Amino acid sequence: MLDHLVLGDTGLSLSVNGADTRFDYFWLRDNARDPVSFDSRSHQRELFTAALDPAIRPISAKLKSDASALVLDWPDLDGQAEYDAAFLAEFAVPGDGMHLPAPQPWERATLDHDAVRVPFDALTGDDGVTPLMERLVSYGFAVVTGTPRNLDAVEELSNDIGYVRQTIFGGLFEFEANEDMADSAYTPKELRPHTDGTYSHDAPGVQLLLCVDYNAQGGESIMVDGARIAAALKAEAPTIYDDLTRIGVTGIYKGDGVVLRANRPVLRCHADGRLAQVTFNNYDRDTMRLPDRDMRALYAGICRFDQMANDPAMQWRYTLQPGDMLVFDNWRVLHGRGAFSGMRKMAGSYINREDFESRIRSCGLA
């Protein structure tokens, strides 16, 4: 409901659902939803914003009799523009333009191990992948149980979230210990917690890992909430936190005829300071030479971060059984694996970040 409309020199104020707020005139004109200014079918702005008078203001303004909309008469528009109360309520307070829920950080002691599990069959009903997306939003990862042990199941679930991402490794993949492969993931050695794609400007948003076969000792999967580490550093070591948000780290992949490099800080934040992405992989960190002050600050930061990621109190550990599929947010959760002996066959895929975020929104979770 809208009430108490008052016009000012550069904007108007009004009450939206009982809360007072203010809207700038230029913003209101730029975001008019009339057919000339906005194509509701494509959700694209038709208005040529640069042609507007910076000092534009409405000729008249009023509220509809039922208080459901604001009606403005603009000097450059043939007809009036209506702004629904729901639209004004959505933007009454400046905020996150990405429209995504904030992470709820966890550590081992606060994580409900049963809560992260969801049966594969539960993702094929009317709600689709919503039960899985709820867990990914809350915890950053989930274990899908009872999954058919083949690449078709990986592809099916990937396509239900977004689509299979193509990388230098292909799309869908299978792997087991193979010392001939030039990648630490193919060894039976311990893999400390890390994120994938630090050498990619657009790191994969989600990874799926299906246990196809397991006849081994060891090989626990490890999950660590990067959002929890970031929150702890911000509270306990603000200088280190600031350094990890400002100093870029270069990741590298060199082999198979390619040399890939990308650079971003361990903790990348939105303009308002909210955490946007965690990027950490000590295996794939390139050789860098920075000014001594920054180099020392970066070393202090990555050592503190890595120590926290390898603290058992931060780690969820579980040995995947055949038919268990681990699905996790690669922009938030670090993953690793304990050392093992024997046979452990895995299958998986990556999904782009924007498609993952799209599915969060389409499931009504943001």
C-alpha positions, 0 to 999 in steps of 0.5 A: 500500500502507498501513502503520504506522497510528497514531491521534492526538488529532485525526488519524491517521498512516500510511504510504502507498506508503512515505511517511509522512503524516497525515490529520485526522479531520474531513477523513476523515469529510467525505470518506467514500465510503460510500453515505450520505455520498457519491453515487458516481454523481453524484460529489456529497457527501450528507453534511451537513458542518455537522452534524458534531461538530468533534471527531469521531473514529472509534470504531475504525480498522484496515487491511485485511489486504491493506493496500489500504484504511483502514477506519474506524468512525464514531460517526454512521455505521451501518456502516464507511467504507473509504478505498482506498489509491489515494484516500489516495495522491492526497491524501497531500500537500496540493496543487492542487485543480484537478488541472491540470499546471503550464505549461512556460514557453518562449521563441523559442530553446527552442521546437521549432517542429515540435513545435507542429504537428499534422495535422487528420486526426490528431485524428479517430482513436482518440485524438481531440483528445489530440495537440492537448491535449498541445501545448496543455498543454505549449506553450499553443498549436498549429497544426493543419495541413490543416484544411478551410477552412470554419466547419464545421471550426472548429465540429467541433474546438471541439465536440471540445474543449468547445463554441462559446462565445457572446459579443457577437460571436456564436458562430462568426465570420469576419472580414477587414480592414474599416475600418468595424468598431470593433475593432482586430482588423479593421484591417490594422495590427499587433496587439501581443500581448494576451489577449482578453476582458479586459472579461469576468469569465470570459475565453474559455479557448481561441481557434481561428483558422483561415486561410481565405484568404491573398493578402497580404504580412505578417500573421505570427501572434505567440505569447508565453508569458505564463507565461514572462514571469511566471516571469522577472518573479518571478525578476528583478523581484519587486516588479513581479511582486508589484504585477502580482499584486495591482493589478486592471486594468479592461478595457472593451468599449464599442460595439454598444449594450453597455458591458462591464467586468471587473477583475483583475490582470495575473497572477492566482494561486492561493492557493498562489502558482501562476499561474492566469491571465494577463490583458493587453490594452493596447488594451482597458485602461480609464481608471483612477484609483488612489492615486498609489503604486499607479498608479505601480506599475501603470504600471511593471508594465504597461510592463515586461510589455509590453516583454517581450511585444514582445521578439522573443526572447519571440515565436514568429512564423509566417504562417498559410497557408490550412488552418492553424488556430491554437489557443491557451490564452487564459489563458496565451498572448498573441497578436498579428499583424504588419501586412499588406497584401492579403487575409487571411480568418480564421474562428474561435471561443472555448471556455470555460475549464472545458470546456478544463480538463475535456478536459485531464483526460478525455484523461488529461493531469492 
